[in-house]
Amino acid sequence: MNNEELNEREKNILRFIIQQFILTANPVGSRNITKRYDIGFSPATVRNIMSDLEDSGFINHPHTSAGRIPTDKGYRFYVDSLMDVQKLRNSEIGLINKSLETSISETDDLLKIASNLLSSITHQIACVTYPKLESGIFEKIQIIQLTTTRILVVITIKSGLVKTMTLELNSDLKTSQIEPVQQLLNERLGGLSLQEIRATFKERFRDIQEDEHPIIRLFVDSVDKIFKDDTRGERALITGAKNVIRQPEFENPESFQSVIELIEDKDIIIHILEKSGDDKQVYISIGSENENEKLNEYSFISKKYQLGEISGTLGIVGPKRMEYSKVIAIVDYIAKMISEILKNEK
């Protein structure tokens, strides 16, 4: 039996098992299904179907329990083929809109509120990564003289994000030297991404006499520093630990400790968030589908948001027994709202 060969009875029983397990966190037995759902089958018939589903790897039974729980394969089939994504309630839409629209003065504030919203509504751990400047398109550079040997460099990318840094020269700088270099940089770098600039800067300015333009020499020597995406010491916001640890999966100390370790190791979460696939689709990764073994008991649901031509990612991480239909709808809606607000702010 593979995914395509599940008949309607098997699909229904698998759907009921997963829905019940998400609801109760307890293994689901045949009698539980026949009592709760009007399916017209006897417990014996349901047991036979459950046995077939277990043989095919969609469900499993823990220890000596007579009940069954979904496997990663079962959850994946449920998400792809059995689940209907919920429509958000008007009250949820109103809360999200009101919260996000009051924070539009600063991108940082917007993302912090989005992270808090995600964790409070879904009761999971929420993660939001800042936009990556690497793919941002260079718009202009400004050079401001601070002293005879120090300059302030201001780089603006088309999405509206700005990077500033100070640089020290080895010799005194004349004010008259700044404008020609600034104009030259803007002419030759316009329309390139920061990543492209770092890779090709030296070649693009090979014809410039460095003794005439000491700033260019400084840029050549410091190109990786100047055009690097280091505007955020913290690449991600992670909130909601207090929400997820209330769930039954984390009642024992070992599981509780695993959540704490996960939150403390942000790089693991950032790595999987930044792998989120197509910009227009919600990305779902379940249990063993995650590369890192520490994530085998967790699911990720995430989506990219846009800030001009660059993007960040927001999503949630929680136990595999999560309300996928609701979480997917919330992640999708908040990502769209953030993109819309940032677009209007540009």
QUIRAUR-V526464 format. One line per field, one symbol per residue. burial: 1 if it has 16 or more other C-alpha atoms within 10 Angstrom, else 0. A space follows every 50 residues. Layout:
burial=???
This chain:
burial=00000000011011111111110010111100110000000010011011 00110111111000001111111111111000000000000000010011 00110010011101111111111111111111111111111111100001 11111111101010001000001000010011001000101111111100 11001000000001111111001101111000001111111011101011 00000100100110010011011101000001111111110000111111 1111111101111111111111110111011111111110110000
